[in-house]
Amino acid sequence: MEIILKEDIKGLGYKNDIVTVKPGYGRNFLIPQGFAIIGSPSNKKMITENVRQAAHKAEKIKQDAEELAKKIGESAIEIKTKAGESGKIFGAVTALQISDALAAKGFEVDRKKIGFNTAIKSVGEYGVTLDLHKEVKHEVTVNVVAE
């Protein structure tokens, strides 16, 4: 079943992408939740026209994402958390904690746009990917230290 995404969905696609999904997933989840519409020929024409008209806005959004990635640069984020003597932390470092740490440095990044290469469950240095735009991804170093 072909559908047109109305917003970014991790692992599936980005807004205005035409993707093929299983019929049950499309009819029972994506469409009722408002995440997608059916990929009919009239809807496809409508979306291509909207994309064409919004092309200059999309370019501005991409430039803003590139500027944010450049500002963040190679800066490392330090997160303090409770940890045991073996270095294992209680729980895990979440996207919300990383988003808050970035906000404290002056960078507003939505927690839904933060992806983990590996689960952060012990003290150390980790790589985290920020999905700022569908063409702009940025790698940030997260340093987890015990309190």
N, C-alpha and C positions, 0 to 999 in steps of 0.2 A: 504494500500500500504506500503510495507517495503522499507525503504531507509537506507543508511549508511551515517552518518553525517561526513562531512569533517572538521568541526570546532565546538567548543562549542556553543550551542544555549540555552540561559536561558529558563528554563521551558520545554525544550524538551529533551536534553541530551548532552553528551560530544562527543568529537572527536572520530571517529571510532565506535561509538555505532550503533547498528542496532535497529531502532525504527519503529513503525507503525504509519502512519499519514493518514489523509484523502487524497484521490487522488488529489484533486484540490490544496491543500496546497503544496503537494510534487511537482506536475508537473508545477504549475504556479508560485511558489515562491521559494521553497528551491533549486530545481535543476537548474533553470535558473540563480539564484543569485550565484551559485557555492557553496552553503552551504551543498549540499548533492549529492549523486549519487544513482541510482536505486539499490535496494538490490537483484540483480540477483545472481545466484549461483557462477558464475565466479568472480563477484565483491566481494562476501563474502569470497571466497578463497583467493583472493588477499589481502583483508584487514586483515584476520587472519594471513597470512604470514608476512605482514608488521608489525603487532602488535607483533608477536613473535620475529621478528628481532630487534624491537625497545624496547623490554622489559627492557633492562638494562638502556637505555636512560630515559625511563618513570620512573624507580626507582630513578634515579638521580634528575629528575624534582620534584618528590614527596618529596625527602629529602630536596631539596632547598626550597620548599613551607613550609615544617615543620620547617626548620631553620628560615625562615622569620616570621612565626607565633610565634616562640619562642622569636625572637628578639623584635617583636612588644609587646609581652607579655600583661600585663594589663595596658599599658600606655593609658592615655586618650588624646583625641585630642580636642583642644579648637578652636572653630571657632567664630570669631567676625563678627557680622552682624548688620545692622540697624534694630531697633525694636521700636514699638510704646510703649506708656506708660503702656499698658495692658500686655506687654510681647510678643505680637504677632509680628513676624518678617515680613518684607516686602518681599514677595515671599516665597521661601523655600530653605533649604540647599540642594545642589545637590551633586551627586557623584563626580563631577569634583572638587568641593570645598574640599571634604574629601580627594580625591586623592592628591590634591595640598598640603593639610596640612600634609599628610603622607610623601610626597616627601620632605617637608621642614624639617622633622625629619630624613630623610635619608632612607625612605622605599618606594621603587617603586612598587605601586599597580595600575594596570590598572583600570580606572573608570568603565569599564564594569563588573568588578568582585566585585563591591560593591553593596550590597543589603540592603534595608531599611526594618526594622521591622514595622515601622510606618513612615508616612510622617513627616518631621521635619519642623514645621511651627510656632513654638514658642520657646522662651528662655527656656532652661532646659537641662536635661541630657537624652541622647537617646542611644540605642544599635544599632549597625550597624554590619552586617555580611560581612566578607571578604571571597570570594570564591576563595582561592588561588590554589586549585587543587580539582579534583572531590572527593578526599578522605580527603582533608584538608580544613576545614572551621574554621574561627577564629572570635570571637566576640570582637568588639572594642567599647569603650565608647566615645561618642561624646558629648562634653559640649558646648552648644551654649550660648554665652553671647552677650549682647547688647553693641554696641560701645559707 
